[in-house]
Amino acid sequence: MSNAIHLTARFFGSLRPGGPSETDRSWIETTLSEGEYGLWRRMSGPDRRHSAQVGRDVERILGNEATAPVLAAALLHDVGKIDAGLGTWGRVIATLSGKVAGRDAAKLWIKSSGFTRRVGLYLHHPEIGADMLELAGSDPLTVSWAEEHHRPSDEWTLPVEITAALDAADND
């Protein structure tokens, strides 16, 4: 049920255009590496706002334990959505399609074209984002969280206190 609440909140939040505040943007620029910041800037305004909120929440939860790789993981966990290029309504359709047809179908959709391909890319954003971050030279922790953040918690490979904070911040 909490996933439905989270998705509903993200939907309504995505209807407002624009990115995060200048204060948050400046903080993010100094927190991320140059390559990571370049990826972050390519994210949609609503995704950047969500990213900033998750990053700030992780910083609040972990305090001094919120290292640069952990904050980058918080800020860039959804970076793989860039390639899909879907707006709010496309993402709604993609999410529902994934629930009905499953991730295996989405693997086939990636090999097609047009909107169907974009839905497949969206549903595989964790793997795509991890690849993007690895190519940008991100820390392995940052890469791992991007890839694992939609997996069941028993499949997470990072320390429990870090994943608990990252997951809690993303699902608030």
C-alpha positions in Angstrom: 0.0 0.0 0.0 2.8 2.4 0.8 4.1 2.0 -2.8 0.7 3.2 -4.1 0.8 6.2 -1.8 4.4 7.0 -2.9 3.5 6.7 -6.6 0.4 8.9 -6.1 2.5 11.6 -4.4 5.1 11.4 -7.1 2.4 11.7 -9.8 0.9 14.9 -8.3 4.4 16.3 -7.6 5.3 15.7 -11.2 2.5 17.9 -12.5 4.4 21.0 -11.3 7.0 22.2 -13.7 10.5 23.3 -12.8 13.4 21.9 -10.9 14.6 22.4 -7.3 15.5 25.6 -5.6 18.7 27.4 -6.4 20.0 26.5 -2.9 19.4 22.8 -3.6 20.8 23.0 -7.1 24.0 24.7 -5.7 24.3 22.1 -3.0 23.9 19.3 -5.5 26.5 20.8 -7.8 29.1 20.8 -5.0 28.0 17.3 -3.8 28.3 15.4 -7.1 31.3 14.9 -9.4 31.4 16.8 -12.6 30.2 13.7 -14.6 27.4 13.0 -12.1 26.2 16.5 -12.1 26.1 16.5 -15.9 23.8 13.5 -15.7 21.7 15.1 -12.9 21.2 18.2 -15.1 19.7 16.0 -17.8 16.9 14.7 -15.5 13.5 16.3 -15.8 12.5 19.1 -13.4 10.2 17.0 -11.3 12.9 14.2 -11.1 15.5 16.8 -10.0 13.1 18.1 -7.3 12.5 14.5 -6.1 16.2 13.9 -6.2 17.0 16.9 -4.1 14.4 16.0 -1.5 15.7 12.4 -1.3 19.3 13.7 -1.0 18.3 16.2 1.8 16.4 13.5 3.6 19.3 11.1 3.5 21.6 13.8 4.8 19.2 14.5 7.6 18.8 10.8 8.5 22.5 9.8 8.3 24.2 13.0 9.4 27.9 12.5 9.2 27.5 9.1 7.7 26.0 10.6 4.5 29.2 10.4 2.5 29.6 11.8 -1.0 28.9 8.3 -2.6 25.8 7.9 -0.4 24.5 11.3 -1.3 25.2 10.7 -5.0 23.2 7.4 -4.6 20.3 9.4 -3.2 20.5 12.1 -5.8 21.0 9.8 -8.9 19.0 6.6 -8.1 16.5 7.5 -10.9 19.0 8.8 -13.5 18.2 5.9 -15.8 14.8 7.5 -16.6 16.5 10.0 -18.8 16.7 7.7 -21.8 13.0 6.9 -21.8 12.0 10.5 -22.3 8.6 9.9 -20.9 6.4 12.6 -19.4 4.0 12.1 -16.5 1.3 10.4 -18.4 3.7 8.2 -20.3 5.2 7.1 -17.0 1.7 6.3 -15.6 1.1 4.0 -18.7 4.6 2.5 -18.3 4.1 1.7 -14.6 0.7 0.1 -15.2 2.0 -1.8 -18.2 4.9 -3.1 -16.1 2.5 -4.2 -13.4 0.3 -6.1 -15.9 2.9 -7.5 -18.3 6.0 -7.8 -16.0 9.6 -6.9 -16.5 10.3 -9.8 -18.9 7.9 -8.2 -21.4 9.7 -4.9 -20.9 13.0 -6.5 -22.0 11.3 -7.3 -25.3 9.8 -3.8 -25.6 13.3 -2.3 -25.4 14.0 -4.0 -28.7 11.0 -2.4 -30.4 10.6 1.2 -31.4 8.6 4.3 -30.5 6.5 4.6 -27.4 6.8 0.8 -26.7 10.6 1.0 -26.6 10.4 4.1 -24.3 8.2 2.2 -21.9 10.7 -0.7 -21.8 13.5 1.7 -21.2 11.6 3.3 -18.4 10.9 0.0 -16.7 14.6 -0.9 -16.9 15.8 2.5 -15.6 17.7 0.9 -12.6 20.0 -1.1 -14.9 20.3 1.7 -17.4 21.1 4.3 -14.6 23.7 2.0 -13.1 25.4 1.8 -16.5 25.3 5.5 -16.9 26.8 6.1 -13.5 29.5 3.5 -14.0 30.5 5.3 -17.3 30.5 8.6 -15.4 33.0 7.2 -12.9 30.7 7.0 -9.9 31.6 5.2 -6.8 30.5 1.5 -6.8 28.1 2.3 -3.9 26.3 4.9 -6.0 26.2 2.5 -9.0 24.9 -0.4 -6.9 22.0 1.6 -5.4 20.9 2.8 -8.8 20.7 -0.8 -9.9 19.2 -2.3 -6.8 16.7 0.4 -5.5 13.7 -1.4 -6.9 14.7 -4.9 -5.9 13.4 -6.6 -2.8 15.4 -5.6 0.3 16.8 -9.1 0.7 18.7 -8.6 -2.6 20.4 -5.3 -1.6 24.1 -5.6 -1.3 24.9 -2.3 0.5 25.1 -1.9 4.3 21.7 -2.1 6.0 21.9 1.4 7.7 22.6 3.0 4.3 19.9 1.2 2.3 17.4 1.8 5.1 18.1 5.6 4.9 18.1 5.6 1.0 14.9 3.6 0.8 13.1 5.6 3.5 14.0 8.9 1.9 12.9 7.7 -1.6 9.6 6.5 -0.3 8.6 9.4 1.9 
